[in-house]
Amino acid sequence: MALLLSGSPKTSYVIAWLGSFYIFYLCYAGKIKNLPADRPIMEQLFRPIFILHIVFAGYMACTSIFYFINALGYEYTTYLGKTLATEELFDNIAKCQRYYVLGHAALLHGIYSAMRYPIQKKYVSTVKSMSILLFTLSIITLPLSKFLVNIDAVIQLGVQMGNLSFLTATVAFAFAINEKRRSMIIATGLLYVTNFANTLTTGFKEPVILSVLLFGLILLPVYGKKIIPLFGVALVALFLVLPTFIGRYRNVSGSGESSIVARDKALDALFKNSNLEEDIRSDNWSFLTIRISEISMFVQYVETTPSKVPYYKLDIIKQALYSIIPRAIWAGKPDTEAMVMNRPYQAGIIDRNAIVSAKPAFIVDCYLSAGYFGIVAGLFFYGFIAQFISIKAEELFGGYFMGTVVMFTGLFQIFLRGNCFEFMFNSVFWSFISVFIIFNFFKARALLYRIN
C-alpha cells in the first residue's frame, strides 16, 4: 500500500511506518505462526522472537518518526513556522521507510523459518545455584577479557568474554535476589553496580540502557507485571538524561581527562546545571531526530546509490569475510574500519579528512549491495541465523536460561542493535566459536551431562 501511494510521500511514509506496528501485531497475536508454547511468555522474553525482534526492528523501523516530524517543521509538538524539508527529501524519507518495513517483514520471516519449539535438549545442567555459577563465570571472564583484548590474534574473543561478563553479572544479581541468598545478593549487587558505573565511562548510551533493560527483563518472570512501572520510569529517566550526560562526558574526556574523572565531572556538571531542563529538552530532540534513528544517513545513501555509486553486489560480503580472519594469521589484512568508511566517502556523506566514524547500518549495507533484493535476503538471514544460534545454545547448555538468556544474549548482543556487515560477520563468527569453547569448558568441569 505504501508503494502504491508513493506519489504522496507523506502518506506513503505514514503507511510504511504504521506497517511495522501491524507486523508486530501479526506476530504477537499469532496470526502468522504460533508463539513458542513450551514456556510462559514472561519466561521466554530473551528469545529472538521477543527481545531481538522488538529492539532491533523497533530501533530500525520505528524511531524515524522523530526525523519525519522534525522535517515537517515541528520540535516535539511545537510547530516552528515552516517545513524544513523539500518534496524530494520527503520522497526519499518515504522510500527509506518502505525499505524499513520490507526489512522488518523479512527479519520476522527469517526468525519464523528457524523457530522450532520445543527444543530437544542434548545436555542437562547439573548446577544447583545459578547465581553462584554466573557470579563465578563473570569473575573469570572479566580478567580473561582484559588479557585477551591485548593480544591481536584473539582480540575478538576478548571482546566476547567482556560482553559475557557484563551479562552474567546482571543475571547473577537477579538470580541471587530470586534465591534470597544474602551473601550472593551483596556480592552480585556490588559487581552489578561496578559494571553499571563502568558503562558510564564508555561514552555510549546503549550499554547503560541495556544494563537496566536486561536486569528488568530477568526480574519480570519472578515479580510479575508489578515491576514494569518501576523499570519503565527508570528507562524513561535514562533516555531523558543520558544524551545530556554523554555530551558532557565526551567534552570532558576530549580534553585529556581519564574516563573516571570525565564521568565524575560530567555527573557533577549535569546535576549542578541551572539550565538542566532546557539543556535536556534541546539535547533530547537532537538525540531523537539524529542519533536514535539512522534514517538521515540512509536517505543520503539512497540519494547516491545506484544513481551515482553502483550497487556493491558481493563486494561488501567479501570484505566482511576478510574481517573474520585474525591479523596474526594474515599480516596484510586490510584495515576493517578503512574498508567500511570507504562507503560513506564514496557516497559523499562525510569528507575523507573528517575524523569521525560513520558505519552504515545493517539494512543500509543490504540496500547498497543489491537494493530491494539485498534487503529481503540480508534481513531474512539476519533473523534466521539469530534464531538458529539461540536454539543451538539451548540444545547445548541445558535449556532456556543458560542457553538463550546467558550465552545467546551475553555473546551475541550485537544482534540487538546491528552493525555494518564487516563488524557483524566478525562478531557473530567469533561469538559462535566462544559458545563451543565455553561448552567444552562446562563439560570438562562436569557442569553439563549428555542425555541423548
Secondary structure as GFF3:
##gff-version 3
##sequence-region A 1 452
A	DSSP	alpha_helix	9	28	.	.	.	ID=ss1
A	DSSP	three_ten_helix	41	43	.	.	.	ID=ss2
A	DSSP	pi_helix	48	62	.	.	.	ID=ss3
A	DSSP	alpha_helix	65	71	.	.	.	ID=ss4
A	DSSP	beta_strand	74	75	.	.	.	ID=ss5
A	DSSP	beta_strand	78	79	.	.	.	ID=ss6
A	DSSP	alpha_helix	87	114	.	.	.	ID=ss7
A	DSSP	beta_strand	123	125	.	.	.	ID=ss8
A	DSSP	alpha_helix	130	148	.	.	.	ID=ss9
A	DSSP	three_ten_helix	152	154	.	.	.	ID=ss10
A	DSSP	alpha_helix	155	179	.	.	.	ID=ss11
A	DSSP	alpha_helix	182	199	.	.	.	ID=ss12
A	DSSP	alpha_helix	206	223	.	.	.	ID=ss13
A	DSSP	three_ten_helix	224	227	.	.	.	ID=ss14
A	DSSP	alpha_helix	228	253	.	.	.	ID=ss15
A	DSSP	alpha_helix	259	271	.	.	.	ID=ss16
A	DSSP	alpha_helix	276	286	.	.	.	ID=ss17
A	DSSP	pi_helix	287	291	.	.	.	ID=ss18
A	DSSP	alpha_helix	295	304	.	.	.	ID=ss19
A	DSSP	alpha_helix	315	324	.	.	.	ID=ss20
A	DSSP	alpha_helix	336	346	.	.	.	ID=ss21
A	DSSP	alpha_helix	362	396	.	.	.	ID=ss22
A	DSSP	alpha_helix	400	400	.	.	.	ID=ss23
A	DSSP	pi_helix	401	408	.	.	.	ID=ss24
A	DSSP	alpha_helix	409	411	.	.	.	ID=ss25
A	DSSP	alpha_helix	414	417	.	.	.	ID=ss26
A	DSSP	alpha_helix	421	444	.	.	.	ID=ss27
A	DSSP	beta_strand	448	450	.	.	.	ID=ss28
###
